[in-house]
Amino acid sequence: MRFVAGIWRLAIVALCVMGTSEAWTQPNRWVYFTFQTGALVGFVMLWAAAASLVHGVQPPAWLKGAATTYAIVVALVAFTMLPPDDPRTVPQIMGIMTNTMLHRIVPAMVVLDFLLFDEHRRLKASYPLLWLIYPPLYLTFVFVRAWWWPHAGPGAGGSPYPYDFLNLPAVGWAQFGIACLKVLAAFLASGAVVCLVDRALPEHALAK
């Protein structure tokens, strides 16, 4: 079964590479949370795949849990806060939009990987708070970049803000604050659910 896990994880890596391919030629795309998370998930899954195939050391529980949580947040934000993808503007690989890979397929596969192939009861109750470090770091990165390079894109007209709900000058403090609270709630809730499920499942992987 470890070979099945390894192949499954390599498939996730392949989707992450294809999904983030746009950013490898257009560096300003890395400002998107989706692309950053895609790169993180790809790295963690490559590590996990190699460890599965050669009986190596798996990624630490906090890192694997973080990748799982962030993938879930990507899906939640895409479904609840972002407009539908436009196939005329989003790149496609093998007939699938790259955003679909990162927003839907990868999160679903990551969750299944967590449920079926991970050892469980390794996540600490404090981990959801640890994983909350990323959102303020990400916001700091976005705003510092916008201040230094106000016309760097990738938004419409060269806007440096990757998402409309983070465009503080356009939406105002009230809407920006509400959006940030929603995102933080998604992080905290997703992390808590991941930890609770981890504690509820048997210690050994379901798919042995």
N, C-alpha and C positions, 0 to 999 in steps of 0.2 A: 504493500500500500504506500510505502514511502516514495516509490517511483511514480505512482499516480499523483501524490502530493507534489512531487518535484515538477512534473509536467504541467499540472494545473497552475502552479506558481510561475512557471516560465511563460505560460499563456498570458497571465496577468502582466508580467514584465513586457511582453510583446505589445500588448494593448496600451500600456503606459508609454512605451517608446513611440508607437504610432500616434497616440493621442496628443503627446507633447511635441510631435515633430515640427509643428509650425513655429514653436519657440526656438528651435535650434537654428533657424535661419532668420528669425525676427526676434532679437533679444528682448525687445520691450514687452513681448508676450509673457515673460517670466513674472511680470507684476501681478498676473492673475493668480489668485489663490488656487484655482483648479490646476494650473500647470505646476505650481510648486508642490502641491499635494501629489500630483501624478508622478513627479520625479521622486518624491520621498517614498511613495508606495512601490514604485519600480525598484528602487534601491533595496528596500526591506524585503521585497518578494524575491529578488535575485539572490540575496543572502540566504533567505529561507529555502529557496529551491536548491541551491548548491549544498546546503547543510542536509537537506532531505536525501539528495542523490548520493552523497558520499559519507553519510553518517557523521556529519560535522556538527559544530555548535550552532544552534539556532539563534536568531536575534534575541536580545533580552526582552523579557515580557513587557516592560514599559514601552519599548520602541515598537514592538509588534502591535500592542494595544493602541498606541498613538496613531500608527498608520491606519488601523481599522477605524478608529474614531474619526479621524480627519476625512477618510473616504466617505463615511456616512454623512458627515457635515456637508461635503461637496454635493452629495445627492439631495440632501434636504434643502440647501440653499438654492440649488438649481430648480427644484420643483416648486418652491414657495416664493422665491424672491427675484428670479431672473425671467426675462421674457423668453418665449419659445425660440429655439434655434432656427435660423434661416438657412436652409440648404443651399441657397444661392451665395452665401457669404462664408459659410463654415466649410473648411476643407473636408474632403471625403477620401477614405482609403478603403478599398475593397467594397465600395458602395455604402460604407457606414460613416456618418459624420464623426469627426474626431471628438467633438463635444459629447456625443452620445457615448462614445467609448469611456470617457473620463467621468461623465455625470451619471451614467446608468450602469453600463456593463461592468466596469471595474469595481465600483462599490458593491454591486451584487456578488461578484466573484470573491471579493475580499471578505465579505461577511460569511459566505459559505466556507471559505478557507478557514476563517477563525472558528466556525462552529465544528467543522469536520476534522481538520488536520492539526489544530493546535492542542498542546497540552493545556489543561485548564487549572483553575484555582491558583494561578500565579500572580494575578493582578491585585495590587494593594488598594485599599479604599481611598488612599490619598492620590492615586494616579489621575483621576479626573481633574483635580486641582492643578497637578503638575502639567497636564496637557493644555490647561488654560493659559500657559505662558505664551504660546504661539500667537493667539489673536492680537494682543497689544504689540508684540514685536512686528507682526505683519502690518498693522495699522501705522506704526511708526515708520516702517519702510515706505509705505505708500505715500504718506504725507511729506516725509523728507524728500523723497524722489520728486513729488509734485512741486515742492518749493524750489528745488534746485533746477529742475527741468520742466517748466510749466507747459511746454509744448512737445513733450517727448512721446505722446501717445501712450497706450494704443487706442484710446477712446476716439470718438468722432471728432473731427476737426483738430486732432492732435492733443485732445484732453489727456492728461496724465492719469486720470482716475479710471481704474479698470472696471468699476461697477458704478452704475448711476446712484445707488443708495450710499456710496462712499464719497460722492462729489459734494463735499461740504459747502462750497460757495454756491452751488445750485440748489441744494435741498434745504439748507439751513440747519441750525443746531438741533432743533426739535426732531425733525425727521431723521437726521443723522444719528441722534442718540437712541431713538426707537429702533433703528436698523441695527445698531451695535448691540443693543440689549437682546434683540432677537438672535443675532449670531452667537453671542455669548451663551444664551440659553440653549441653543442648538448644540454647542460644544459641550456644555456641562451635562445636559440631558443625555446626549449620545455617549459620552464617557461613562456616565453612571450606569446606563443600560448595558454597555459592554462589560463593565465590572460585575454587575449583578448576574448577567448571563454566565460570565466566566465562573462565578461562585456556584451557580446552580447546576452546571454541567459536571459530569464525572471528571475525575482528575486526568485520566488518560484520554487521548484523542478518540473521538467517536468512530472515526474510520482508521482502524489499526492496520 
